[in-house]
Amino acid sequence: MTEAQDISELEQNESAAKELKKLIRAKVESTIVKSARLEDSKIIEVENLDDYVYGHWMAFILISGSSVRTMLKVHFNGSTARAMLGTKVRRVKDPKALERMAMDFMKEQCNLMAGALKTAFNSAQIITGLSIPLVTRGFDEAVFSDKVDHSKINDVWKLSWPDGEIVCSSVTEVLQWGDFSSYVYEEEEEEEDGVFL
Amino acid sequence: MSEVLKLNINQENSQAKVEIIAAEGLRASHEIITVLEKCKSSSEHIIDQLPDLLVIMSVDGRILKGNDAAASLMECDPEMILNLNIFSVFQAETRNIMKSRISSLLKNRDIEQLQFELPIINKNGTQIEHLWTVSLFSQISERRGPLIKILGKDISKIKEFEKKLSQIFSAIPLGIFTVDSDGKIEWPYSLFTEYLLGQDKLAGSGLEEVLFEPIWDSLDSIEKTGAGQVVDCIGGDTLWFDMAKLHFPNEVKYVRETPDGIKPCWLGITYHPIVHENTIEKLMIVLEDRTEVVEARRALEVQREIENNKIKKILEIQNCSGPLLEVTFNDFDLLFPRMKTEIDEENYEKVTRTLHAIKGIARTAGFTDIEHHVHSTEDTLLTQLSANKVNKEWLEDGFNELKDEWNELRSLCFALSGRQHGLQIKQADYMEVLHELKELRSTLEPDARVHADKILEKLGGGQFAQQILLSTLEQRLAKQLKVTMESLGKNINLVFDWKDVEVIQSEILTFSEVFVHLLNNAIDHGIESPTDRQKLGKPETGTITIKAERAEGFIHFEVIDDGKGIEKQKIIDTAIKKEILNERQISKLKNDDDILELMLLPGFSTKEKVDTISGRGIGLDSVNDAVKSLGCNKLQIRSEIGKGTKFLFDVPLTTVD
């Protein structure tokens, strides 16, 4: 392979990575905005990636296939999760039940985000599977996360709205760049609201 | 169904089976992950609920994880603690200490953890004491460098308790401290320890240096041994300690500086082993100020001694017969004023003789305290006399003590007999007055003297004009014989041959003195021991005869013993040895009488060992003076080796009124 070919491939990969970032951010944002009925939400870039403990809680899910592996994480505080549940839990008074429901809600967000992503990959003929979503303490990020690997697509951003904010992060490892050589993310029309509870 | 179709169906079934198995495996994995998630959640809950604060932070203090107690310290919701800075709860000074400790932890990776106390300031501005345990946090990822784990324990209540305890500890009027295996005093100790020992900054000081060295000279040999074993017991077993502690000093005298000057204090010391697995790890020592107790005990002991002394005196009085007591009282009434005069006149030779007389009388009466007291005074006075340095002040003090002792004896005697002189004056003063009156009496004309005698008799001052039989002395002399004879282990028969011979009342004391001395001399120097007498073919019981017979114009007295007699050469040797005479003077001695007369010289005694009976050489000297005072020329001595000795003197009748 010539040097010119190498450069061309690298450019293609960079382009694909950008598209993948767009895709992931879009699916995450649209899922959460719809589920939590967020208004006036916006994405804010996180400048300091070293702030790697982004929230007291962390919900995460793995989308994995032979071509790509993506870890999606949502970093949040309990109060934010409860606020996102909104009127759905207004009759629940027990704090423990409320917290459990909030955690389940965030797990479900992971499921929905991963499902949307999986569908998007499917459309591009990339077959993936989903893990179960988990919720753990945000500090675990500090203990278990690897050193930043620049061969992977790392992305962190903040989804902010007037009443709260969450931090989302993703680490995508493309195993077969060839499957994404011509991948371009296209915004889709809005779908029906997701159903939760 | 065709074979091909059947094969297809079988292939599809087996494919479905594989997928079902894979799906079941996946579901099982999901379930176990769910269980693990719950376990993790439970662990987190436990950490959240820890009573002590737990923080994991970056080296600059930024909190990455904190439990509920940490959130409480930071005064925030537990979910809002992230990225807060733990250093904000410290004041500038304590913050620097905390940073310094973390820095040293990072520099020296061999340190597993550091533990120290630092206060924090809460929102009310109150200082709260915390015990901090700081260590490096072991993490799988070191993505952002080292992390620090901090455990903080609120010890404010412990500190408060410790403070109260310390206040109580300081207020306890006991010295309490512990000693480590090196024998060093440990901190903390009760502050009262410093007061009791009169030293400060005791921590780290050696026990022996602090406790025993200042009083080393006052310890007896057993206590010194015990003091050396106190520290040695640490590290030993309790059995050894229990045995050794019997020798430890347990009541010692210290000197303490007070605003009123240096005062002695008594410390009680108790030793308590702190034992672990039957080995003494350290000792707790408790010091107690026992000054008041010891002083009270000593006062009680003195009081007891006084009372015992009184009881002893009472017994001595009760053992003494009435007539002997009467004679003794009369003699002392004369001798004490006489000694006072002699002291005033600084006639110390005479003082020694008077003391000797008092001693003899006291021994006869069985008043042992006075006897020993006089003997001791005599010893000292003779030493001073030989050095030609008599301390008059000391002698006056000694005289007063003796007189007090005598007055006490007399008061007891009066109390026992129920006799009261009726005058509201002190007994001692009464006797002084009586003595002065007796002195005055001697200056009076015969008619006036008769009148004065009657007055003195009414006052209880004795009978002056009347004559008295010498036989009144027999009981006293017999008692004297018994006491001396028993003390020397001799058997002696005392014979009085003076039927109806009388002397004047005022001179009976002098006769008494003379006979007591001569009797003692005969018992001590003359009569041999029963064994010696047996060997010599003599009866085991010796005989001393006191004889008096009235002749024309005088009374002839003899004191005769059938003892060993006096060796003339021994007298000569003694006279030379004591430098009473030199060789030239000795050569001029004409006969045996001249040699025997050497014994009448002051300071002569052939007995090498001085005891309370005789041997100072003042006995015969004193007797010679006494007989001279009765009007006799001198005391004569006749002696024959193996047969005995005879003392003779004649008292002219002209001296009798």
HADDOCK unambig.tbl for C-alpha pairs under 7 A between the chains (distance, minus, plus):
assign (segid A and resid 53 and name CA) (segid B and resid 64 and name CA) 6.66 0.50 0.50
assign (segid A and resid 56 and name CA) (segid B and resid 79 and name CA) 5.48 0.50 0.50
assign (segid A and resid 77 and name CA) (segid B and resid 79 and name CA) 6.26 0.50 0.50
assign (segid A and resid 132 and name CA) (segid B and resid 30 and name CA) 6.36 0.50 0.50
assign (segid A and resid 139 and name CA) (segid B and resid 64 and name CA) 6.33 0.50 0.50
assign (segid A and resid 139 and name CA) (segid B and resid 65 and name CA) 6.02 0.50 0.50
assign (segid A and resid 142 and name CA) (segid B and resid 141 and name CA) 6.97 0.50 0.50
assign (segid A and resid 143 and name CA) (segid B and resid 139 and name CA) 5.32 0.50 0.50
assign (segid A and resid 143 and name CA) (segid B and resid 140 and name CA) 5.64 0.50 0.50
assign (segid A and resid 143 and name CA) (segid B and resid 141 and name CA) 5.43 0.50 0.50
assign (segid A and resid 144 and name CA) (segid B and resid 140 and name CA) 5.84 0.50 0.50
assign (segid A and resid 144 and name CA) (segid B and resid 141 and name CA) 5.52 0.50 0.50
assign (segid A and resid 145 and name CA) (segid B and resid 141 and name CA) 5.95 0.50 0.50
assign (segid A and resid 146 and name CA) (segid B and resid 141 and name CA) 5.59 0.50 0.50
assign (segid A and resid 146 and name CA) (segid B and resid 143 and name CA) 6.52 0.50 0.50
assign (segid A and resid 147 and name CA) (segid B and resid 141 and name CA) 6.86 0.50 0.50
assign (segid A and resid 147 and name CA) (segid B and resid 143 and name CA) 4.81 0.50 0.50
